[in-house]
Amino acid sequence: MNTPICDFVKTYTAGNPVRLHMPGHKGRTIFGPESADITEIEGADVLYRAQGIIRESEENATSLFGTCRTLYSAEGASLCIRAMLYLASLTGQSRRLLAGRNAHRTLMTAAALLDIEIDWMMPGANLLSCVVTPETLEKKLGEREYMAVFLTSPDYLGYRADLRAAADVCRRHKVPLLVDNAHGAYLKFLSPDEHPVALGASACCDSAHKTLSCLTGAAYLHLAKNAPENWKEQAEEAMILFASTSPSWLILQSLDRMNAELAGDYPTRLRDTVRKTTRTKQILEEEGWMLTGDEPMKITLNAAAAGYTGTELAQLLRHKGIECEFADREYLVMMPSAETTEQEWQHLRNVVKAIPRREALQLRKQPLPVPERVMSIREAMLSPSVEIPVEEAIGGILADAAVSCPPAVPVVIAGERITAEGAACMLYHGITKCRTVRYAAFMNRIQTTEKENGKDE
């Protein structure tokens, strides 16, 4: 498969021109990649107004992912989440979204900017996952009208939603299904194809840098062939609404190069990585480690079951030259990829096997509080606010996008009241401060509500 963006930049730099355009380093080597770091000069095309090499490259990606339209993001999946929410708001139906509570905080900031309300589907006991069943979705969609459903799959622990069943429910209710697939770009290239678009989602975002070999910030916005007709025409406008006008050409080249990799032997390497991940999980389980999640290319250890906190276990691995993706009180998350070498796999297995298992930790988990919405996300986030200790925030209204035990289900979300139970849950997860709506702003909201309800005297 051709790589028009990479080819253009290579030809341009080979000519050694006098660069009287941005960026200011003029291609001189400082860190290393400057010669390939250009801007939207003649012939280089314009992201989100693409008619030339970027459009050609995106069409290559569209073909590889089997979508109606795939667009590049040089600002991560966060930009794509905002764009998806904007597109969903164009349906002309309710400006209310139904979402799993484990959504990325970007969903909250996008809702605030677009003045969209969110009804949450809550998790069970595990705050790092929010598995939404088809039955729950069916019930919720039968209760009121929504502009779209938003699910996160896979989540950070490696749990996946039943997207095929969710898509079937959404189809019956004529509601688009949006999926944050930031951790699952590689799922397209397994056998069988387990990508959200293949399973029936109307749109999804992938982080190309999380599991594929792209630079940090590389991502895709995918529109499925079953997406509403106007989404394809409005997709670039949706991205423009939130995107920088100075995208990184290094990131764009990494996305362009990835097309050639995916059209070559990279899918075979991904499937081999899945096999190695599966085998490593089996070895660790045989050694007495408890694992969680079902994502094919993620290893999540239940550290607490082996007598360690996740952070303690991460430190032990760090001393042996292994840096993990995430750790908290209970879990440790590791993310290999097709670039992980056989030597690194063996080193990981040897190190983890050598760590002695201890008596399981008896953690006194704090339950997630029942949400009490007082203000909209937009009202709360745009109100004057102050950061205070969690102990002093009880009774207040959260003004931040989400107070979470990152990356997890938020304990409290902007516009919700901070209860004693919520404060206890925050402290359990190491959250000691939060931003709350200032008292004057809160009282003004209460008075406005009373007037609207005819209670003002």
N, C-alpha and C positions, 0 to 999 in steps of 0.2 A: 504494500500500500504506500502511495506517495506521501511525502511530508512537506506540503507547500510552504508552511511558515518557517520551518527549519531551513529549507532550501533557500528561501529568500534571504534570510538573515546571513546564512553562510556566504552567499554570493555577494551580499552587500559588504560584509566585513572584509572579504578577500580583496575588494577593490580599494581598501584603505582610503576612503574619502575624507575630506576635511569636514568634520561634523559640526556644522553651525546650527544644530538643533539640540533639543533636550535628549538625554539627561546631561547634567553638567560634567560628568566624569569623562565625556568625549571618547569613551571606549578604551581609555588608558587603564591598565591593570592595577587594581588596588587590592581587592580581595580575590579576584580570579575570573569572574564571569562577565566583566564589564564590556568586553568587545561584542558580546552577543546581546547586550541590553540596549535596545533601541526604543524609539517611540513611533508614533503613527506617521511616518514619512511617506512620500509618494511611493505607491506600490505595495505598501505594507498593510493596507486595509484598516478598517476602523471597527473595533469590537462593538457589537450591538447596533452597528450600521453596516454589517459585513456584506460585501459584494464580491470580494476577491479571494485572497489566500485564506483568510480566516473562515469565510463561508465554505470554501472548499474543504478545509480541514474539519469543520463542524459536520459537514455532510458525510465525511468519512466516519466520524464518530457515530452519527445517526445510523449509518448502515451497520456498524459493528454492534450497536446496542439494540437494533431492531425497533427504533422508536419512530414517531411521526416527526419529531424535531429534537435535536440535542444541541444545547448551547453551552459555551464555555463560561466558567467563572474563574477569575484570577483573585477572588476574594472569598474563597472557601464556599462550603455548603450554606453558610449563614446567608449569603446574598441570595442563594437559590430558594431558601425557605421564605424570605421576604417576598421574592417574586411569585412563588407559588400562592402565597396568601393573597397577594394583590390580584392574581388571575382568578382565584376563587371568588373574590369579592365582585367580579364583573358578571357573575351569573344572574344578577338581578333578583336573587332570592334573599333570604334572611342574612343579615350581616352578623351571624352567629356561627361559631365554629365548634365542632365536637372533637375533642382531642384526648389522647392518652396523657395522663398527668406527668409522664416522664419526658416530656418534650424539652428540647433544647431551649435555653433562655432566649435565643433569638426569636422564637415564636412569640414570646411575650412582648418583646420590644417592637416586633412587627405589628402585633395587635394594637399596641398603644399608638403607633404612627398612623395606622389605617382605621383606628376607632372601631375595632372588632371585638365583640365579646366572645369569651371562650367558656364552654361548659366542659368540665373535666370528668373523664372516666378514671376512677381511683384505683390504686394498686392494692395488693394484698399486704402481707406482713413485710415483704422485702421492698425497701425504699429505692433500691437500685433497678427495679424492674416494674413494668406495668403491663402485664399480659392481658390484652383485651379479648374476651371470648366473643364469638359470633352472636351468642345469646344476649350478652350485654349490649352489643352494638345494635342488634335488632330492637331491643327494648328502648334504648335511648332514641333511636331514629323514629320510633313510633310515637314518641311523646311530643316532639315539636319539629319545626322546620330548621334545617341547617344549610349553610352555604357549601360545606364540605366536611369531611372527616379527615383528621390528621393523626397518623400513627408513626411511632418511632420503632424501626425494626431493621437490623438488629439493635439491641440496646447495649449499654456499656459492659454489662456482665456477659453478654453473648446470648441472651434469650431472643428468640424470634417470634413474631406474631404469625398467626395463621392468615396470611395476606390473601390467599386465594378465597378462603371463606369470607373474610372481611369484604373483599371486592364484590363477591356475590351479593352480600347483604346491601352494600352501597348501591349496586346496580338495580336491585329491586326497588330501592327507595329513590332512585334517580339522583343520587348525591355523589359528587366526585370524591375519590379516595386519594389523598395526598400522603406520601411516605417520606420520612426522613431516613434515607438509606445511606447515611454518611459512612457507616462502617462496612457497607456491603457492596461496593462497586464490583468486586471480584465475583459476586454470586452469579452474574450474567454468564460467566465463562466456565461454570461447572457443568457437570452432566448428571442430572437434568438441570436446565436453566432455572435458577431460583431468584432471579432479579424481580423486584416489585412490578416493573412494567410487564414482564412475562406472566406474572401472577394476577394481573388485572387492575393495578393501580392506574389512575388517570395521569398522575405526574409524580415524579420523585426527584430527590437530589442525591448525588453521590459525591463523596470526597475522594478525589482521585489520588490524593496524597496519603490517605490513611492506610490503604491496603494495596494500591497499585504503586508503580515506581515513578511518581510525579513529585514535583517540588511542592513544598507546603503552600497551601492556598489554592491549589488546582482543584477544580470541582466541575461537576456537570449538572445542568438542569435538563431532565428528560421529560418530554411530553409524549404520552402514549397515543396510539392511533385511535383510542376510544375517548380521548380528551375532548372537551367542548370545542366546537369548530373555531370560535374566535380566539382561543388560546394561542394557536400557532401564529396568528397574525399579531397578537398583542405581546408575545413573549419577550421580544427585544425591548419594547416599551417598559415592560415590567422590570427587566433588569436595569435599564437606564435609570429608572426612578430611584434606585438605591445604590447604584454602582459608582465607583470612581471613574473619572474621565481619563485617568492615567493608569491603565492596567499594566501589570508586569509582563513584559515580553519574554522574560525568562520562563515564567509560568506558562504562558501560551505555547512556547516552544516545547515545554515538557509534556503538555497535553497533546500536541501535534505528534511528537515522537512516540507517545504511548499508543497512538493508533497503529503505527507500524509494528510495534511490539505485540499488540493484541491480535493483529492480523497474521502474526508469525507464530512462534513457539511459546509465547507467554501463557496462553491458556493451558498448555501441557504442563508448564512449570507451576501454575497455580494448582492444578489438580494434584501434582506431586507434593506440593506444600500441604494440601489438605490431608493427604495420606500420612505425611510425616507428623502433622499435628494430631491426627487421630491415634497414631501409634504412640506418640509421646504421652497423650492422655491415658492410654491403656497402661503404659509402663508406670506412670505416677499413681494410678489407681491401684495397681498391683502392689505398689510400695506402701499403700495405706493412706494416700492423699485423697481428700474428697474434692471433686470438681463440680462445677455448676455451669449451666448454659448449654446451648446446643449449636452455637455458631461454629461452622466448620474450620475457621482459621483464627480461633481465639482460645486461649487457655486461661481459665479462671479458677484459681485455687480458693477453697474455703479455708483460709488460714486459721480462723478461730477453732475449727474442728480439729486442727492439728496442734492446738495449744499456743498459737501465736496470733498477734494482731497482724493485719495485712501490712502495716507500716513496718513492724518489726521484721517480718519476713522479707520485705523489700530491702531493708538495710542489710540483712544477711546476704542476699543475692548481690547487692551493690558491692560488698566487700570482695566478692568473687568475680567482679567485672561484668555483672549482668544488670542492666537498667531496665526496669519494668515500666509499663504504661501507666498503671494506677494502683493505689493501695489505700485502704481505709482500715477501720477497726476490724473488719471481718474478712475482707477479700483482697486478693492480689490478681491483677489482670496483666496478661502477657500477650503481645500481638506480633507473631512472626509474619513473614511475607515470603514471596518468591525469591527475595534477595538474601534470606537467611541461609548461611552456608551449612554444610553437613557438620563441619567442625563446631560451629556455634550450637547446632542442635544437640550434638553429643555432650558438649560442655554444660548446657542447660540441664540435660537429663542427669548427668553425673552430680552436679551441684545440688539439685533438688533432692535426689535420692539420698544424698549424704546428710541431709538435715534431719535430725532425730525428731520423730513425732512425740508430742507430749499429751498430757491430759487436756481434753477440750476445754476451752475457756467458757465460763458461765457468764455470759453477757446479759445484763439487765436492759434489754432493748426498750427504747421509748416508742410507744405507738405514734403513728402519724395522726395529727389532729384532724377532726372533721372541719373542712373549710367553711369559714363564715365570711361571705363576700359583703363588703360594706360600700366600696367604691368600685368603679370600673378600673381596669388595668390602666387605661389612658389617664383617667382622672388622678389616680394615685401617683403614677410615674411623673406626671407633669405638675404636681403640687409641690410647694416648698417642703423640704424635708430636712431631717437631721439624723446623723448617725449616733446611736447610743448603745450602751451595753444591753444585751438581750434581757437580762434580769429587770431592767428598767422599761422595757418595751411592752410588757404585758398590758393588754387593753388597747394598744396603739394599732395603727394601720400601716402595713408594710408599703414602702414607696419604691423599693427596688424591684427589678424585673422578677426575681425569684430568690428566696433564701433556700439554698439547697445544700445537700452534702455531696458536692460535685464529684462526678457527674451522676446525678440521681434524680429521683422524684423530689420536687421542691417541698419543703416542710410548709412554707407559706409562700403565696404569690402576691404580687402587687395588688392592692385593693382589698386584701383579706385581713381580718383582725388577728392579732398575735395573742393567742390564749396562753394560759399557764402551761397547758399540755404542749402547745407548739414551742414555747420557750424551752421547756425541758428537753424536747426532741432536738432542737437546735444545739443546745449545750452538749447533749450526748454525742452529736456528730462533730463537735469541735467548733461550732459557729458561736462566737462570743459577742459579735456586734452586728447590728442591722440598721438599715435606714428606714425611718418611719415618717409618715406625713406629719407636718407640724400641727400643733393643736389648733391654731387659728384656721388653717385650711380645712381641717377636719370638721370643726364646728360650723364653718360656712357651708360645708357640704350637707350637714345634718339640717341646718335651717332651710336650705334650698329644697331638700327632700320634703320637709314638713309643709312648706308652701305648696309644693306640687301635689301633696296629698290633702290639701285643704285644712291643715291643722294649725296654720299660723293664726295667732290672735293679735 
